[in-house]
Amino acid sequence: MSRRRRRSACHIAYAPPADDTLAKMADPERFRAEMARTVAHDPYGFGSSSVCGERDRREATVGGAIVLYYVSGSVLTVTVVRMVALS
């Protein structure tokens, strides 16, 4: 009988440029919740794609924003580097 281990959700951190954009968004809490629901649980999924061929450098559209982030699997952290709000 095989058991499938459930992976813990990653911590989401925001670099200063992304944090500035987040502060200007109409509903930052909704965006944070969407990041927690999607990217935090599967940073390589949810329609994300690698940037410049680097597996851990990702880009995705989440909660009405284009998000550029880095994945650090060893410490289970996703660092959002830049964001562009679409609305």
C-alpha positions in Angstrom: 0.0 0.0 0.0 1.5 3.3 -1.0 1.0 6.5 0.9 1.2 9.8 -0.8 2.8 12.6 1.3 1.0 15.9 1.2 3.4 18.7 0.6 3.2 21.7 2.9 2.2 25.0 1.5 5.0 27.4 0.8 5.4 30.7 2.6 4.8 33.7 0.3 7.2 36.6 0.8 7.0 39.9 -1.1 10.1 41.9 -2.2 9.8 45.7 -1.8 8.7 46.4 -5.4 6.0 43.7 -5.3 4.9 44.9 -1.8 4.5 48.4 -3.2 2.3 47.2 -6.0 0.3 45.1 -3.5 -0.3 48.1 -1.3 -1.8 50.0 -4.3 -4.2 47.2 -5.3 -7.9 47.7 -4.8 -8.3 44.5 -2.7 -4.9 43.2 -1.5 -6.4 40.7 0.9 -8.2 39.0 -2.0 -5.0 38.8 -3.9 -3.1 37.3 -0.9 -5.8 34.7 -0.5 -5.6 33.8 -4.2 -1.8 33.4 -3.9 -2.2 31.2 -0.8 -4.8 29.1 -2.6 -2.8 28.6 -5.8 0.9 29.3 -5.9 1.6 28.5 -2.3 0.3 25.0 -2.8 1.9 24.3 -6.2 4.4 27.0 -7.3 5.3 25.1 -10.5 1.6 24.7 -11.5 -1.5 26.8 -11.9 -0.5 28.0 -15.4 2.9 29.3 -14.3 5.8 29.2 -16.7 9.6 29.3 -16.3 11.4 32.5 -17.2 14.6 32.4 -19.2 14.7 28.7 -18.9 15.2 28.8 -15.1 13.0 26.3 -13.4 12.7 28.2 -10.1 12.2 31.6 -11.7 8.4 31.7 -12.6 5.7 33.9 -14.0 2.0 33.5 -13.6 -1.2 35.4 -13.7 -2.9 35.3 -10.3 -5.8 37.3 -9.0 -5.7 40.0 -11.6 -2.0 40.5 -11.7 1.0 39.2 -13.6 3.4 37.9 -10.9 7.2 37.2 -11.3 8.4 35.0 -8.4 11.3 32.7 -7.3 10.8 29.3 -5.7 13.1 28.2 -2.9 12.1 24.5 -2.3 14.7 24.0 0.4 12.9 26.5 2.7 9.4 26.2 1.1 9.3 29.9 0.2 8.0 31.7 -2.8 9.3 35.3 -3.1 7.3 37.6 -5.3 9.7 40.0 -7.0 7.5 42.0 -9.3 3.8 42.4 -10.0 1.8 44.2 -12.5 -1.8 44.7 -11.6 -4.1 44.2 -14.6 -7.0 46.2 -13.3 
